[in-house]
Amino acid sequence: MPKKTDLLPAVVPHSTPQWLDRAWPSRRPAKPLRVDFYGIKYGVPGSQIAHDRACGDRRNPMRWVVAMEGADKDMVPDHRKMLLPGTSPSFEEPEVIFYCTLNQNLQPHFHHLCRKIFLAQDNILPDWRYADWGKSFDAPSERNFHSNWVGGHPGPAQMLEIAAPPAVPAETLAKKSRFCAFLYFEPYCASRLHFLELLSRTMRVEAAGKALRSVRRALQPRWTLNALEGAGKFYRPYKFVISFENVRVAGFNAEKMWSAFRGDAVPIYLGDPNITEHYNPEAFIHARDFDSLESLARYVMRVHNDDALYLRYLSQPRFTEAQRARWRTYHEDYAAFERKALFTPPVGAHAPRAQRDSFLRETISRLESKINTRLLAGPHRDFRPGRGSTGTQMRRIWRGETP
């Protein structure tokens, strides 16, 4: 953990802007930075602070900003004290807003002339016309902190728990009594259903979720208590796990790989095309290395019948050294980014929603097409970003699409 003095400059210049004065300690107490939250909790319209105050809840939701990444409870106060000082919950003229785009009709926060920090809670990307900073699965950049946090995703400590392979891979293989597991509750992804069918033509694949369940008892969904540990325990007798994401989006991967590694099984993965940036490519079977699901299924059977080839996967560390190092410093990096986002306005920030939409309408008015005419004919329409259509993506039919 870095010391407080390591994070601050020795001397703050006299020309320091007013917004930066709050970032550094002074002899007199700094005025707290007014912070509000919008859309952080599903089903709460408008300001989260105003909602909490109306319900008699006086707690500071700022604890979510640090804790939502799986930080240990004992570590959160230290992070807040060291890296996130001087914040005060306020719904009256907030200076910084944390938000997650959920409903186009419940987004009054775009009227505020202040910094807006996007916190993704699902496979939703920030709209950079409105977001000044973001924590999402978008590509890492100066303005975006890459994160795969969704409900039930393992935190940094849990990720490091599965970093090392089994101590004696041969003994682990000897205890594997079943072929392959399939654990899903959403029936919308046709690719993984088709792959289940392909593998089942040769060996029994056991499904323990609501989708095509073939075992007596269904396991709990990932958002329930101890669901991650339950999935890892269920996978332990299996040699393989079908780890297909609901959506195939660069940068987004959920808990599926982690759960398979937790059960010392070899994942068969399809989803994030950049998954090798997050996990060691030698520790799992990547569907994108094959030209079709049929060829992938044939290769899985080859690995199943060749113990030496299977042990090559099972004995590999789950992360490269660089990937493991990122998880070790994840809390510090995340808290440092939040500090920067709180006290550093990026160039071009604070343009009001009406001004940005007016610019877009002016640009569209110069184009001649039917859709532009319809947009301009409806003055009630605006260009606020809507929630990423998660349901639509999951229901997309990928049948016939090759990995």
QUIWO-V688018 format. One record per backbone hydrogen bond with DSSP energy under -0.5 kcal/mol. CO is the residue of the C=O (numbers start at 1). NH is the residue of the N-H. E is the energy in kcal/mol with one decimal. If there is no record, write none. Layout:
CO&NH&E, CO&NH&E
//
This chain:
3&6&-0.8, 3&7&-0.7, 4&7&-1.1, 5&8&-0.6, 11&13&-0.6, 13&16&-1.6, 17&20&-0.7, 17&21&-1.1, 18&22&-0.6, 20&23&-1.4, 20&24&-0.6, 21&24&-0.8, 33&88&-3.0, 34&95&-1.8, 34&96&-1.7, 35&90&-2.5, 36&98&-2.6, 37&48&-3.4, 38&100&-1.6, 41&44&-1.5, 43&45&-0.7, 44&39&-0.5, 46&39&-0.7, 47&51&-1.7, 48&52&-2.7, 49&53&-2.6, 50&54&-2.0, 51&55&-1.3, 52&57&-3.0, 53&56&-1.2, 56&58&-0.7, 59&61&-0.7, 60&63&-1.6, 61&64&-2.2, 61&65&-0.6, 62&65&-0.7, 62&66&-0.8, 63&67&-2.6, 64&68&-2.7, 66&69&-1.0, 67&70&-1.9, 69&156&-0.8, 72&75&-1.3, 72&76&-1.3, 73&77&-0.7, 75&79&-2.0, 76&80&-2.5, 77&81&-2.6, 78&82&-2.3, 79&83&-3.0, 79&84&-0.8, 80&84&-1.2, 86&33&-4.6, 88&35&-2.4, 91&93&-0.8, 95&115&-1.7, 96&36&-2.0, 97&117&-3.4, 98&38&-2.4, 99&119&-2.7, 103&106&-1.6, 104&107&-0.5, 106&46&-0.5, 107&110&-1.3, 108&111&-1.8, 109&112&-1.2, 110&353&-1.2, 112&114&-1.3, 115&97&-2.5, 116&118&-0.6, 116&132&-2.2, 116&133&-1.9, 117&99&-2.4, 118&120&-0.6, 118&135&-2.8, 121&151&-0.6, 122&124&-2.4, 126&128&-0.8, 127&130&-2.1, 127&131&-2.5, 133&118&-2.7, 134&145&-2.7, 135&120&-2.7, 136&147&-2.1, 143&134&-2.3, 144&141&-2.2, 144&146&-0.7, 145&136&-1.1, 150&153&-2.5, 155&159&-2.3, 156&160&-2.2, 157&161&-1.0, 158&162&-0.8, 159&162&-0.9, 160&163&-1.2, 163&318&-2.3, 163&319&-0.7, 166&169&-0.5, 168&171&-0.7, 168&172&-1.8, 169&173&-2.6, 170&174&-1.9, 171&175&-1.0, 172&175&-0.7, 173&176&-1.4, 175&177&-0.7, 178&239&-1.4, 179&239&-0.8, 179&240&-1.9, 180&206&-2.2, 181&242&-2.3, 182&208&-1.8, 182&209&-0.6, 184&211&-2.3, 185&187&-0.5, 188&190&-1.0, 189&193&-1.3, 190&194&-2.5, 191&195&-2.2, 192&196&-2.1, 193&197&-1.8, 194&198&-2.1, 195&199&-2.5, 196&200&-2.1, 197&201&-0.7, 198&201&-0.9, 199&202&-1.7, 199&203&-2.4, 204&180&-0.8, 204&206&-0.5, 206&182&-2.3, 207&214&-2.4, 207&215&-1.2, 208&219&-2.6, 210&212&-0.7, 210&213&-0.7, 221&224&-1.6, 224&227&-1.7, 226&230&-2.0, 227&231&-2.3, 228&232&-2.2, 229&233&-2.3, 230&234&-2.1, 231&235&-2.0, 232&236&-0.7, 233&236&-0.6, 234&237&-0.6, 235&238&-1.9, 237&177&-0.8, 237&178&-2.3, 239&266&-2.4, 240&181&-1.8, 241&243&-0.9, 241&268&-2.7, 242&244&-0.7, 243&270&-1.5, 247&249&-0.8, 249&252&-1.8, 251&253&-0.6, 255&259&-2.5, 256&260&-1.6, 257&261&-2.3, 258&262&-2.4, 259&263&-1.3, 260&265&-2.4, 261&264&-1.8, 265&267&-0.6, 266&241&-1.7, 267&269&-0.6, 267&285&-2.6, 268&243&-2.6, 269&287&-3.0, 270&245&-2.8, 272&275&-1.5, 274&277&-2.1, 275&278&-1.9, 275&279&-2.0, 280&283&-2.0, 281&284&-0.6, 284&286&-0.6, 285&269&-2.7, 285&287&-0.6, 286&289&-1.9, 287&290&-1.7, 292&296&-1.7, 293&297&-2.4, 294&298&-2.0, 295&299&-1.9, 296&300&-2.2, 297&301&-1.9, 298&302&-1.6, 299&303&-2.5, 300&304&-2.4, 301&305&-1.8, 302&306&-0.6, 303&306&-0.8, 305&307&-0.6, 306&310&-2.4, 307&311&-2.6, 308&312&-1.1, 309&313&-1.0, 310&313&-0.6, 310&314&-2.3, 311&315&-2.1, 313&316&-1.3, 314&166&-0.6, 318&280&-3.0, 320&324&-2.5, 321&325&-2.2, 322&326&-1.7, 323&327&-1.5, 324&328&-1.7, 325&329&-1.5, 327&330&-0.9, 329&333&-2.6, 330&334&-2.7, 331&335&-2.5, 332&336&-2.2, 333&337&-2.0, 334&338&-2.3, 335&339&-2.1, 336&340&-2.1, 337&341&-2.8, 338&342&-2.3, 339&343&-1.9, 340&344&-1.5, 343&345&-0.5, 346&349&-1.5, 352&356&-2.2, 353&357&-2.8, 354&358&-2.3, 355&359&-1.8, 356&360&-1.8, 357&361&-2.6, 358&362&-2.3, 359&363&-2.1, 360&364&-2.7, 361&365&-2.3, 362&366&-0.5, 363&366&-1.0, 364&367&-2.0, 367&369&-0.7, 369&373&-1.9, 370&374&-2.2, 371&375&-2.1, 372&376&-2.4, 373&377&-1.5, 374&378&-0.6, 375&378&-0.9, 377&379&-0.7, 378&381&-2.0, 388&390&-2.8, 389&393&-2.4, 390&394&-2.4, 391&395&-1.9, 393&396&-1.1, 396&190&-0.6, 396&398&-0.7, 398&401&-2.6
//
